[in-house]
């Protein structure tokens, strides 16, 4: 399946990558980084398993970072944790396989679309966890939105667009 993209002169990285031409004729490269499946990396111990996963992620990012192919725009689509991001419960992302902001920034993308943390968070300039477009459970109190991303002449702008879906509300009530 990935050979299709290689035949179209598209770069294919460890998971999946494709390029398209936008309406203005710009070459847009999409790099997909799915969350690693621990079952693919099982080792003797949890520490060795995490080390193998982290090594694979680092190798992937390093491969993307040194590739300066001819493209007009690069968009990274990632599912997983970025160290320091905050979950809706206030806990910081600290998984042993979480990537650092510096690792992410080394890929030099025009936009980083992240998923995993169900809270709208701007991680750094051009890098967002958009959150689900609607609250998925009662713990998610964000408004249903999506990110409208515009990339033009090296400038990236992100606008949060409301879907008009109400946030979940908490009603406290005691029965006597």
Buried (B, 14 or more C-beta within 10 A) or exposed (E): EEEEBEEEEBBBBBBBBBBEEEEEEEBBBBBBBEBBEBEEBEEEEEEEBBBBBBEBBEEBBEBBBEBEEEBBBBBBBBBBBBBEBEBBEEEEBEBEBBBEBEBBBBBEBBBBBBBBBBBBBBBEEBBBBBBBBBBEEEEBEBBBBBBEBEBEEEEBEBEBEEEEEEEBEEEEEEEE
